[in-house]
């Protein structure tokens, strides 16, 4: 459930109209293409998960795997209805899923708020169901939280960044949604670490030029 003052538009696909999906999970390689770490887990008890949607997951994943303290990243789908969706199904708008990046990180090296800073600074959180020219519910700005501590930090960061945007002259309200994490589905193998495999590939990631200043 969304909490706080975010003004993101509601999903357009309900359970009665969502695509049926499938029982079988999409198969992906377990080795991260960049650092060789596990993609799928299980992970050591010392690591923590974070889950962000900030437009096309290709560029979003790259900014997180470059961060010291991040052990592994993967591209996937979450927040919708259709089980084990394909990329084409998500792009149809009939699954209610967002393109997301799952981040496995060491909180002793990088904090959750540090990751939120990357999230806020590398996309435009005021655009509703789009990022730049990428339009659709799958491109919405969303934070999925794994516990109440992440929720509290995420809510505070949203309020803080909205104030920072306003102080910098940006009139639009932040539309970023904050939800409890649900099922996470891996995207197809060719999407994983896409920009490392295709260095000249499309990257729609980009912020509004306002630095996030944490607490």
C-alpha positions in Angstrom: 0.0 0.0 0.0 1.3 3.5 -0.9 2.0 5.6 2.2 2.7 9.3 2.5 1.8 12.1 0.2 2.9 10.8 -3.2 0.6 11.7 -6.1 1.4 9.0 -8.6 -1.6 8.0 -10.7 -3.3 4.7 -10.0 -2.7 1.6 -12.2 -4.9 1.2 -15.2 -5.0 -2.6 -15.2 -7.1 -4.4 -12.7 -7.1 -8.1 -11.7 -10.1 -8.8 -14.0 -8.3 -7.6 -17.1 -4.6 -8.4 -16.4 -2.9 -11.0 -18.6 -2.8 -14.5 -17.1 0.9 -15.0 -17.3 2.4 -18.4 -16.5 3.5 -20.7 -13.7 7.0 -21.2 -15.0 9.6 -18.6 -14.0 11.8 -17.0 -16.6 15.2 -18.7 -16.7 18.2 -16.4 -16.1 21.9 -17.0 -15.7 23.0 -16.9 -12.0 26.2 -15.1 -12.8 26.3 -11.3 -12.8 27.8 -10.3 -16.2 29.9 -7.5 -14.6 31.2 -8.7 -11.3 30.5 -12.5 -11.5 28.5 -12.5 -8.3 25.3 -14.5 -7.9 22.2 -12.9 -9.6 19.5 -15.0 -8.0 20.8 -15.9 -4.5 20.5 -17.0 -1.9 22.6 -14.2 -0.5 24.6 -14.0 2.7 22.8 -12.8 5.8 25.0 -9.7 5.8 23.4 -8.4 2.6 20.1 -6.4 2.3 17.7 -6.0 -0.7 16.4 -2.8 -2.2 13.9 -2.5 -5.1 13.5 0.5 -7.3 11.5 1.5 -10.4 12.8 4.5 -12.3 12.1 4.1 -15.9 13.9 1.7 -18.3 15.8 -0.8 -16.2 18.8 -1.0 -18.5 20.3 2.3 -17.4 19.0 2.1 -13.9 20.7 -1.2 -13.2 24.1 0.2 -14.4 24.1 3.2 -12.0 23.5 0.8 -9.1 26.1 -1.9 -10.0 28.7 0.9 -10.2 28.1 1.8 -6.6 30.7 0.6 -4.1 29.0 -1.7 -1.5 26.5 -3.1 -4.1 27.0 -6.9 -4.3 24.6 -7.7 -7.1 21.9 -6.2 -9.3 19.2 -7.6 -11.6 16.5 -6.3 -13.9 13.0 -7.5 -13.3 9.3 -6.8 -12.9 7.2 -6.1 -9.8 4.2 -4.3 -8.5 1.7 -5.8 -10.8 -0.7 -8.8 -11.2 0.5 -11.1 -14.0 2.8 -13.9 -12.7 6.1 -14.5 -14.5 5.4 -11.9 -17.2 7.4 -11.5 -20.4 8.9 -8.1 -21.5 6.3 -7.9 -24.3 3.5 -8.4 -21.8 4.8 -5.8 -19.4 5.2 -3.3 -22.3 1.5 -4.0 -23.3 0.4 -2.3 -20.1 -1.8 -5.3 -19.2 0.2 -6.7 -16.3 0.4 -3.6 -14.0 4.1 -4.3 -13.4 6.8 -1.7 -13.4 10.3 -2.3 -14.7 12.5 -2.5 -11.6 16.1 -3.0 -10.5 16.7 -5.3 -7.5 19.9 -4.2 -5.6 21.7 -6.5 -3.2 23.9 -4.4 -1.0 26.2 -4.4 2.1 24.7 -1.9 4.5 28.0 -1.7 6.3 29.5 -0.1 3.2 26.6 1.7 1.6 23.4 2.8 3.3 19.8 2.4 2.1 19.6 6.2 2.1 22.7 6.4 -0.2 20.9 4.1 -2.6 17.8 6.4 -2.4 20.1 9.3 -3.3 21.1 7.4 -6.5 17.4 6.7 -7.2 16.3 10.4 -6.8 19.3 11.9 -8.7 19.1 9.6 -11.7 15.5 10.0 -12.9 12.7 12.5 -13.0 10.3 11.6 -10.2 7.6 14.0 -11.3 6.4 12.5 -14.5 3.8 10.0 -13.5 3.6 7.0 -15.9 6.7 7.9 -18.0 10.4 8.7 -18.1 11.2 11.2 -20.8 10.0 9.7 -24.1 9.4 6.3 -22.5 5.7 6.2 -21.7 3.6 3.6 -20.0 2.7 2.3 -16.5 5.9 0.2 -16.6 8.0 3.3 -16.4 6.5 4.8 -13.3 8.7 6.0 -10.4 8.3 3.6 -7.5 10.1 2.4 -4.4 9.2 -1.1 -3.1 10.2 -1.4 0.6 11.1 -4.7 2.4 10.4 -3.6 6.0 9.1 -0.7 8.1 12.6 0.8 8.5 13.0 1.1 4.7 9.5 2.5 4.5 10.3 5.2 7.0 13.6 6.2 5.3 11.9 6.1 1.9 9.0 8.3 3.0 11.3 10.8 4.6 13.6 10.9 1.5 10.6 11.5 -0.8 9.4 14.5 1.3 13.0 15.8 1.6 13.6 15.6 -2.2 10.3 17.1 -3.1 11.3 20.1 -0.9 14.7 20.2 -2.5 13.1 20.2 -6.0 10.8 23.0 -5.1 13.6 25.0 -3.6 15.5 24.5 -6.9 12.6 25.9 -8.9 10.8 22.7 -10.0 7.1 23.3 -9.6 5.8 19.8 -10.4 4.9 17.5 -7.5 6.8 14.2 -7.0 4.7 11.3 -8.2 6.9 8.5 -6.8 4.9 5.7 -5.3 6.0 3.8 -2.2 4.7 0.3 -1.7 5.5 -2.8 0.3 7.5 -5.2 -1.8 5.7 -8.1 -3.4 6.7 -10.8 -5.8 9.8 -10.0 -7.9 10.1 -11.6 -11.3 13.4 -11.7 -13.2 13.4 -10.1 -16.6 14.7 -12.2 -19.5 18.4 -13.0 -19.5 19.2 -10.6 -22.3 18.0 -7.7 -20.2 20.4 -8.5 -17.3 23.3 -6.1 -17.2 22.2 -5.1 -20.7 24.5 -2.0 -21.0 27.6 -4.1 -20.1 26.7 -6.5 -22.9 25.7 -3.7 -25.3 27.9 -0.6 -24.4 26.3 1.5 -27.1 22.7 0.4 -26.2 19.9 2.7 -25.3 20.0 4.4 -21.9 17.1 6.6 -21.0 18.3 7.3 -17.5 18.7 10.9 -16.4 17.9 13.2 -13.5 16.7 16.8 -13.2 20.1 18.1 -12.0 19.1 18.5 -8.3 21.4 16.7 -5.8 19.7 14.7 -3.1 20.9 16.0 0.3 20.1 13.4 3.0 19.4 13.9 6.7 
